[in-house]
Amino acid sequence: MLIFNHVDFSYPNQPVFQDLNLQVEQGEFVFLIGKSGIGKSTLLKLIYMDCFPNSGYVQVGEFSSDSIKKKNIPFLRRKIGVIFQDFQLLNDRNVYDNLAFVLEVTGTPRKEIKRRIIHALSEVGLTHKQTNMPEELSGGEKQRVAIARAIINDPFLILADEPTGNLDPETADEILSILKKINSRGTSVIFATHNYELIRAYNAKILKLDNGKAVKVVLKKKEN
Ligand SMILES: Nc1ncnc2c1ncn2[C@@H]1O[C@H](COP(=O)(O)OP(=O)(O)OP(=O)(O)O)[C@@H](O)[C@H]1O
């Protein structure tokens, strides 16, 4: 489903990855860890093709970074849901319209838009908030709207970039539970985080970025 094959990547004057190799299978839940600045967000950008390798390639589903045409990048992004620490909702639209926006740009019929929004909001337990503005929501609710937006196109992969960074521990647990539920239906999840409490609480694969070179799989110690 996802392959990094001998990937080198640098920003101008800032090397990030050298010979990075990794693989994620369909349906896997993966925590992505590593110290600040090591390249977690950059790795996610390489997946949704906001960045491209200097050499090597990234294969995401049927798309490969070395052959994808620019005009096809939106098709790739429609199949990937992305969630950020700061939610990135449109603050001048209510919850319903934040979700409708994603579907309107692809010309989805109105009836279908409504059906999908109700489904996505019920997945995150927020059908009662569809007419609220983002400023009327708590941080956890905003992140749940962002998750609803991320799943609205039924993606095969969700990328979560420190999605609990602005949330209290209990709310962070709720967000993880929602992503686990979505993952249990076959959507892969890559969850970049510094939140080791969450990692300890959920037995998933852990990929650690180390000096931008290798990715280690760290096996979780079982708690007594
Ligand atoms: N647009 C950019 N131009 C130049 N350098 C960048 C750019 N974006 C990130 N970097 C640098 O690339 C490196 C990796 O950044 P990245 O944001 O991927 O790290 P991260 O592991 O996600 O960090 P954090 O945990 O603090 O969010 C850092 O040294 C950062 O300063």
The ligand as an SDF file (V2000), in Angstrom:
LIG
                    3D

 31 33  0  0  0  0  0  0  0  0999 V2000
    9.7460   24.1470    4.0860 N   0  0  0  0  0  0  0  0  0  0  0  0
   10.9190   23.8860    4.6670 C   0  0  0  0  0  0  0  0  0  0  0  0
   12.0540   24.4480    4.1980 N   0  0  0  0  0  0  0  0  0  0  0  0
   13.2520   24.1740    4.7650 C   0  0  0  0  0  0  0  0  0  0  0  0
   13.4270   23.3400    5.8130 N   0  0  0  0  0  0  0  0  0  0  0  0
   12.3290   22.7690    6.3310 C   0  0  0  0  0  0  0  0  0  0  0  0
   11.0180   23.0080    5.7890 C   0  0  0  0  0  0  0  0  0  0  0  0
   10.1210   22.2820    6.5120 N   0  0  0  0  0  0  0  0  0  0  0  0
   10.8300   21.6430    7.4530 C   0  0  0  0  0  0  0  0  0  0  0  0
   12.1430   21.9240    7.3540 N   0  0  0  0  0  0  0  0  0  0  0  0
   13.2350   21.3630    8.1660 C   0  0  0  0  0  0  0  0  0  0  0  0
   13.2630   19.9700    7.8930 O   0  0  0  0  0  0  0  0  0  0  0  0
   13.5080   19.2110    9.0840 C   0  0  0  0  0  0  0  0  0  0  0  0
   12.3480   18.2480    9.3080 C   0  0  0  0  0  0  0  0  0  0  0  0
   11.1710   19.0010    9.6280 O   0  0  0  0  0  0  0  0  0  0  0  0
    9.7890   18.3170   10.0110 P   0  0  0  0  0  0  0  0  0  0  0  0
    8.8040   19.4100   10.2110 O   0  0  0  0  0  0  0  0  0  0  0  0
    9.4920   17.2730    9.0120 O   0  0  0  0  0  0  0  0  0  0  0  0
   10.1510   17.6290   11.4060 O   0  0  0  0  0  0  0  0  0  0  0  0
    9.1980   16.9460   12.5000 P   0  0  0  0  0  0  0  0  0  0  0  0
    9.8700   15.6760   12.9060 O   0  0  0  0  0  0  0  0  0  0  0  0
    7.8160   16.8540   11.9790 O   0  0  0  0  0  0  0  0  0  0  0  0
    9.2630   18.0080   13.6870 O   0  0  0  0  0  0  0  0  0  0  0  0
    8.2220   18.3080   14.8870 P   0  0  0  0  0  0  0  0  0  0  0  0
    8.1430   17.0520   15.7060 O   0  0  0  0  0  0  0  0  0  0  0  0
    8.8770   19.4320   15.6430 O   0  0  0  0  0  0  0  0  0  0  0  0
    6.9200   18.7030   14.2570 O   0  0  0  0  0  0  0  0  0  0  0  0
   13.6870   20.2400   10.1980 C   0  0  0  0  0  0  0  0  0  0  0  0
   15.0820   20.4600   10.3530 O   0  0  0  0  0  0  0  0  0  0  0  0
   12.9920   21.4730    9.6620 C   0  0  0  0  0  0  0  0  0  0  0  0
   13.5930   22.6350   10.1830 O   0  0  0  0  0  0  0  0  0  0  0  0
  1  2  1  0
  2  3  1  0
  2  7  2  0
  3  4  2  0
  4  5  1  0
  5  6  2  0
  6  7  1  0
  6 10  1  0
  7  8  1  0
  8  9  2  0
  9 10  1  0
 10 11  1  0
 11 12  1  0
 11 30  1  0
 12 13  1  0
 13 14  1  0
 13 28  1  0
 14 15  1  0
 15 16  1  0
 16 17  2  0
 16 18  1  0
 16 19  1  0
 19 20  1  0
 20 21  2  0
 20 22  1  0
 20 23  1  0
 23 24  1  0
 24 25  2  0
 24 26  1  0
 24 27  1  0
 28 29  1  0
 28 30  1  0
 30 31  1  0
M  END
$$$$
